[in-house]
Amino acid sequence: MYTFVLVVQILLAISITVLVLLQRSEGGLGGMTGQSANSFLTARQAGNALSRLTKWFFICFCLVTLFLIVMTKNMDQKPQISLMPDTDISQGE
């Protein structure tokens, strides 16, 4: 369960990053969308939609973070995330 919630949090973080980069600004990826005159949404509507979506993803990210904190506090042993295998370095080979 902990791993699933952690994966959801990572996906939310990546989604928020992409949404922020897609918003129109002087720099970034927002100007690369190629808005045409016959587009479905105007630039202002698209900006509002991206802002709302970013806001809701951020709220979900905060809730998942709080859930992870509570879940970790209630665990007997805190999860260890390590990229290195469990080996004893003091063997001196």
Sequence and secondary structure as in RCSB ss.txt:
>XXXX:A:sequence
MYTFVLVVQILLAISITVLVLLQRSEGGLGGMTGQSANSFLTARQAGNALSRLTKWFFICFCLVTLFLIVMTKNM
DQKPQISLMPDTDISQGE
>XXXX:A:secstr
 HHHHHHHHHHHHHHHHHHHHHS  SSSSGGGG   TT SS HHHHHHHHHHHHHHHHHHHHHHHHHHHHHHHHS
SS     SS    GGG  
